[in-house]
């Protein structure tokens, strides 16, 4: 986009209105899509974009790096969105009344003050406004702000402190119903206090090192007149962060909070709608889950191919019952595999936050429940961020809604907890599945092999563990259409297999999956409608089986074996597409190093 619009940007910077209108035509739809994803409200998205475009037009002349234009305007749009999310929300439930009493405002005054803070923010110079949004709305550290904007840390502090002084002054005027502003003939004490504002904020927010903190506390003892001013700044920060809903808990503190709350849950029942989207077309799978401490689950669902399924987890033993086929399988899985299946939602949250930037967007309401709204961002090389929104119940800290977006800002997956009930005293009988007499049972719990945790590995490690090169997709190599992610499935016997997920860059869900190993990892039940299929693989005609699933993200599966190894190809393709994917599998030359 920069190559095409560089000339327009330069002309618009000189005041060329025709160039600006052309630039606006290019930016507006992208900005609106970005705002819609974050706000999930058409009218608010329009407001955010209109405000952002005014700032883009006003401050375009200050843009030095033309190549940074796209990131620059997107940041302005994002900041406008967060101002709306955090300062124009009208919900006041769940606030700490003790905190409100301490800073001297009532719950009914909070909404009015948020709107006033939004107005006061608009009065700040552009550079000061950006720093306040980063630090006091989004919770970004001062050091990160300095790095993102490529400015000295001292400059960040100076802008932040001046901005806070202006905001504090504006809010004081508003609250006291005074229109006059302070005159320039301040007392020496006022001047001294204002000069010390930066030191006070450093102390209150813990950004001093140990030596600086010790010196300040000694100075504080020697200047008792500072106490009043220090308390004033502390009260203002409390008010400011109450109005903005700034997240003050670290990731570790959040997990500790979740563990503390969930320790009080003896059982729960929930109904979840898991919807995958493809060009706006939804595919929904509904699951009904019951849980009982310490480690028992019952999960019921209806799969378009498998039919009605009931799964019972008791520790590491799993009983799967396929009602339509009157078949049941009893197996064992390791604790690591259970975690990776997402049965324990706290583990899912850890995975979600592991490699992504996160921030709090305040409190929303989901089906009448106050929910903490979190956003996770994961950068994609050469594209925008993949964004995940999560709403967690503030009483139980259980996920209520999860939304995944790709780098093109398109909704890919939405999981909604439609029903949630806690501590009902669920009967033990619910977790003791009585099978009909005509059920065909396969008991694999006595098998030596148990699937262990799945781990990510490099191709070099794959070659070492398999003793030979694996088959790879040509489209997943350098310059191909996919990005590859390799995982190793290990059995207790030491045998293992390779799972390679191929992603379209910027999409959080894999497009193609290829597995290979010495054990039959597919385990497709024989009663499924399998279709025989013949195709060429590694220069040999082989016979395989095709299963049409027709449910996102796996539309079809082909399984086969060749020279003592088992293979599976699955993904978002029909039979023809999967056969084409198989035709592009190749084994790299063993003498070529794998990087």
N, C-alpha and C positions, 0 to 999 in steps of 0.2 A: 504493500500500500504506500510505503514511504517513497519508493521510486516514482510512482505515478503522481503523487500529490506534493512532492517537494517544491515544485514550481508554484503551485497554488498557495502553499503555506507562506513562502517568501513574499508573494504578492499580497496575501491577506495581511501579513504583518505590517505592510506599508499603508494599509487602509483601503485596499482594492475590494469593494463590496461584491463585485461579480465573482472574484476569486473566493471570497468568504462563503458566498452562497453555494458555490460548487463544492467547497470543503464541507459545508454543513450537510449537503446532500449525501456525501460519502459517510460522514460520521454518525448522523442522527439514527439510522436504523440499527447500527451496531450498538450505539449507546443505549437505545431503548431496550434492545434484547438483554443487554447486561443488567439494566436496572430492573427489568421484569423478573429475572431469575432471582435476584437478591431480595426484592420486595414482595414478589408474588401478588402484586396488586397493580392493575392497569393504571388507575388514576394517580397513585403515589409514584409510579414509575415515570409517568409523564411529568409530574412536578419536579422530580429529581433531575430528569434530563434537561428540562427548561432552565432550572437553576444552574446546572453544570454548563450548558451552552453559553449562558451569559458570562460565566467566569472564563470559559475558554476564549471567547471573543475579546473580553476585557484584558486578559493577561497573555494573549498570544504573542504580543510583541516581546515579552520577556523570555520566550523560549529560544535558547541559544542552539541546542543540539536538534537540528531538524529530524534526524533519525530517531530521536526519542519522542516524537510527536504522539505516536499511538499509545505508548505507555503513559505519557503525560496526561492526555485527555481521559484515558480510562481511569486513571487515579482520581481525577477530579470528579468523574461520575460516581466512582465508588465512595468517595468522601461524602458527596451529597446524599447518597443512599443511606449511609450510616447516620448522618445527621437526622434524616427522617425516621429511621428505625429507632434511634435511641432517644431523640428529643421530642418526637411528636406522638409517642405512644401514650395512650390515655389510661392504660391499666395501672392500678396502684395496689392491687392485692399482693400479699406476700412480702411487703416491705417491712423492714425492722422498725417498729414504732419507737423503740428506745432511741435509735439513731435519729429519727425525725424529731423527737422531743429534744435531743441534745443540741441539734442545730437550729431548733426553734421554728420549725415549719409544720403545718398540719398536712394530713394526707390530701385534703381538698385543694391545698395550695400548690401541691407538687406539679400537677399538670400545667398550671399557669406558669410556674417558674421554668419548666422545661421549654415551653414556647418562648419565654423571654430570653432564656439562654440561647436558643436557636437564633433569635433576632440579634442578640448581642454578638454572637459569633460572626454574623454577616458583617458587622461593623469593623472587625479586625482587618488589618492588612493581610493580603493573601498569604504571605509566607508564615505569619503568626498563626493564621487560621489552620493551615495545613498541619503545623506542629501540634496544636491543641487537639485536633481530630485524631492524629496518630497516637498521642500519649494519653489523653484523658478520655477519649471515646473508645479507642481500639486497644489500649493497653500495651502499645509497642514501647520497648525500652528506649531511653535516650540514645544509647549507643547505636541501636539499630536504625533509628531515625537519621542519625548523622551519616551512617553508612549508605542508607537508601538515597539520601539527597546529596551525598558527596560534599558535605559541609562539616566544619569543625564541631566537636562536641560542645565547645563553649558557645558557639553561635546558636545551636539548638536550645541550650539552657537559657540564653539571653532572650530568644524569641518567645520561649514558653513562659518565662517569668513575666515579661512585659504583657503578654496576652492574658495571663491569669490576673494580673493587676487590673487590666482594663475590664475583664469580665466581672471581677469582684466589685469594682466600682459601679458598673452598670446594674448589677443585681442589687447592690445596696440602695442605689437611687430608686430602682423599681419597687423594692420592698418597703422603703420608707416614704413612698409617694412624693419624693422630692425631685424637682426638675432641674434645680441648680447644680452645677458641677463644682468640684473643688477649685479654688483659686490657686494661682501660681505661688502666692506668698505663704507657702507652708512653713510650719515651725521647723526648727532644726531637728527636732525629734522625729517628725514625719519624714523628713528627707533621709535621715539616718535609717529609719525603718524600711523605707523603700529601697535604699541601697543594699540592705541586708536581706531583701526578699529572696534573692537567689540562694543565699546561704541557708535561710530557713527552709526553703523547699527541698534543698539537698538533704538537710537533716531529717525532715519529716518523711521523705520518700526513700531514705536509706541508700542514697547514691554516694555518700561520703565513704572514704576508706577509713580504716581504724584510727589512724593518727589524726586525720581531720576531724573525726567525730569526737575523739577525746579532747582535742583542743577547743572545739566549739562548746562542749559541755562545761569545760573550765571557764571559758569566756561567759557562758550563760550564768554561772554562779556569780561572776563579778559584775554582771549587768542585769540586775533583777527587773529593770524597766523593759527588758526584751520580752519578758514572759507574756505580757498582754498582747504584744504584736505577734509572737509565735503562736499563741492560742488563736488569734484571729485568722492566721493563715491555715492552721490546722482545721478550724471549723469550716473555712471556705473550701478546702480540699474535700472534706467530708460531704459538704453540700454539693460540690461539683460532681463528685463521683457517684453520689446518690441520684442526681439528675440524669447523668449519662448512663448509669447502670454499668459502669466500668467493671470488668471482671477482675477480681482481686485474688482468686484462687489459682494456684499453679496446677499443672496437669497431675502432679503427684498428690496434691491436696484434694483434687477432684476425685481421683481414684480412691483415696482414703475415705472421703465422704461417702462414695458409693458403697464401699465395703461395709462401712459402719451402718448405713441405712439398710442394706440388703441383709445384714446379719439378723435383722428383726423380722425378716420374711420367712414364715414357715411353709407357705405354699402359695402358688399363684396360678391363675388361669388367664390365658389371653388368646385372642383371635387376630391373626395378622393377614392382611392382604398384601402380597408381594407382586407388584406390577412392573413388567419390563416394557419398554417402549421402542418401537421401530418406526421412524417417520410418523410419529403421532399415533400409531396403531398399538393399543395396549394388549398385553397378555398377562392375565392375573392368575396366581396360584394362592389359594387360601389355606392356611394351616391353623389348626386348633391345638394349643399346647397346654398341658397341665404339668406342674412341677411340685415336688414334695421334698423337703429336706430329708437326708443330706444330699442325695444325688440320684433322684428318680424322676424320669420324664415319661410322659405319654404324648405322642404327637400323631394327629390325624390329619389327612389331607386327601384330595382327589386329584390324581395326575391324569392328563388326557390319554396317556398310553397305559400306564400301570393300573389305572382305576383307583378304587378306594384303598388307602394304605393306613395301617396302624403300626407305629413303631414304639417299642418300650425300651427305655434305657435304665438299667440297674447297674450302677458302677461301670465296669468295662464290658458287661454283657449286653447285647442288643438283640431284641426279637422283632423281626419284621414280618408282618402279616399282610398278604395281598388277598383281600376279600374276594374279588371277582374270580381269581384263579384258585382259591382255596389252597394257597401255598404259604408256608412260613419258613423263615430261615433264622437260625440262632447263630450269632457270631460273637467275636470279641474284638474290641478295639482298644488301643492304648489311651491313656489319659490325654496325651498330646493331641491325638486325632480328635477326641471329643472336644477339646478346646477349639481346635481349628474349624470344627463344624458349626461353631457359634451358638452352642446350647447355652453357655454361660455368657450373658450379654456383656459382662464386665470385660471379658477377654476380647470381645468384638470391639469395644471402645478403645482398648489398648492398641489393637491393630489399626484402627481408623486414625489414631493420633500419632502412630509410630513414625511415619515419613511425610507428614503433612504439617503445614502451618495452621494454627487454630486461633480463633478469636470468639468472644461472646458477643451476641447481638441483642442481649437483653432478655426480657421475659415476654413470651407470647402465651396464648391460651389455645389448647388443643382439646376439643370436646369438653370444654369447661374446666380443664385442669391447667393450673399455672405451669408452664414449661420453660426451661432454660433453652434458649435458641443459640446453638453453636454452629460455626462455619469452619470447614476444613478446606484448605487450598493445597493442591499438588501441582507443581509446575510441569509443563510438558515442553520439551525442547522444540523450539521453532513455532510453538503455538501458545495459546493462552493457558490459564489455569483450569484444571479439572476441579470442580467445586462440589463439596458434599455439605448438605444442611442436615442438622440433627436437632430434634426437639426432645429434651429429657424431662420427664415429670419431676417437679421440684420437691415433691414429697418423698417419692421412692427412688428417684434418679434412674428410672428405667426408660429406655428409648421409646418414644411414642410415634415419631415420624422420622424417616430417613429418606433423603432425596439425593440422588447422584446425577451430576451433570457432566457432559463431556466438554472438551475445550472450545467447542463451537456454541456453548451455552444452551445445549439441547438437553432436556430431561431424558435420562436413560433408564432410571429405576426409581421406584417409590415404594417404600414399605410403611404401611400404616397399621398401628395397633388399634383395631376397631373396638375391641372389648378388653378390659383389664380388671381383674378382681383379685384381691389379695387376702391371704389369711382366712380362707373360708372353712378350714378344717376338712380338707378333701379326704374322702374315705380311702383306705388302703386298697379296697377292692378295685378301685379305678385303675390301679397300676398292676393288677394281676389279670392278665389277658387270658380268658377262657376260649380256647380254639374249638371250632366245630369238629365232631368226630371224623369227618371225611377230609380233614386237612392233611395235606402232604407236608411232612416236617423234615427239614434238613438241619441237623445239628453239627455245626462246625466249630463248636467251642473247644473240642478236644484236639483240633488241629494244632500243630506246633507253631505255625506261622500266624502272627498277629500284626496287623498294619501299625507301624510306628508313625511318629510325627513326620509331616512333609517338610522338607527343608529346601531352600533355594540354593542352587549350586552353579558353578561356572561350567562351560563346555569342557575345559581342561579336566575338571574333576569328574565330569561324566565319562570321558574317555578312560580315565584311570579306573573308575568303578565298574564300567561295563567290559573293560578289556579290549574295546574296539570303538571305532567311531560310531556315533548314533546317526540315524537318518534325520536330516533337517529339511526344512522347506526353503526352496530357492528364494521365495518372496520374503523370507525372514532374515536374509543375509544383508550385508551392508548395501544400502541403496534400494532395498526391497520395500514393499508396501507395508510390511509388518515390523513390529518390534517384538523380539522373542524374550520369554522369561522361562528359565529352566528350573524344574523342581524334581527332587528325588524322593520316591516312595520306598521306605525301607521296611522289611519284614524282620520278625524276631530271629529268623534263621540266618539273617545276614544278607539274604537275596534282596535285590532291589529293582526298581524300574524307573524310567524317565518319563516325566510329564512336561511337555513343552507347550506353553500358552502363547499364542500369537495375537498381538494387539494392534489395532489400527491406532497410530499415534494420536493421543488426545482423547481416547475412548477408555473408560475405566473397566469395561467388560471385554474378555477375550473374544475374538472373532473365530479363531480356529484352535483346536486342541489336538495334540498328537501324543500318544503314549506308546511306549515300547519296553519290553522286558521279558524275562524267562518264565513269568507266572501269568496265568489268565486273569488279568486285572479287570476285564469288562464285566464278567459274571452276569450276562443277560439272561433273565429267566426264560426257560424254553417255551412258556405259553405265550410269549409276546409275538406279535405278527412280524416275524423276521422274513426278509426277502433275500433269496440267494442272489449273489452278484459275482461276476467274473471280471477280472481286470489284470493289467500288466503291472507287476511290481518287481523292481530290481532285475528286469529283463526276463522275468518268469511269469507265466500265466498262473494266477492264484484264485482260489475260491474263498469268498467271504460272505458275510451276512450284513444286510442293511436294515436298520430300524428307523422308521419315520417317527419323530417325536413331536414336531410341529409346536414346540413351546419354547419361547425365548428363555435363555440364550442358546439352547441346543435344539436345532431343528431336525437334525438327523445324526445317525451314528453308523459307521462301518467298522466291523471287526474282522480280523483274519490272522493267520499265523504263517510264518515262513522261516525255514531253516532253524527250527527250535525256539523261535521267539514269537511273542504275541504282540499284535499291533491294534491300535484303535485310533480312528480319526473321527472327530465330532466337531460340531460348531454350528454357526448360523448359516448353514447351507443345506440344500436338498441333495438328493442322491447324485445328480449330475455335478453339482458344485463340489461335493466331497471327492468324487472320482477325479475331478480336475486337480484338486489339492493333492491327492495321492500321486498323481502323475508328476508333480513338481517336487516330490521328496527325493533326496539324493544323499549318498554317503560321501562326505568329503575325503579327499586323498589323505590317507594316514600319514604320509610324510610331510604334509603341510601342517605347520603349527596352528593350534586353535587358540585364539585369543578371547 
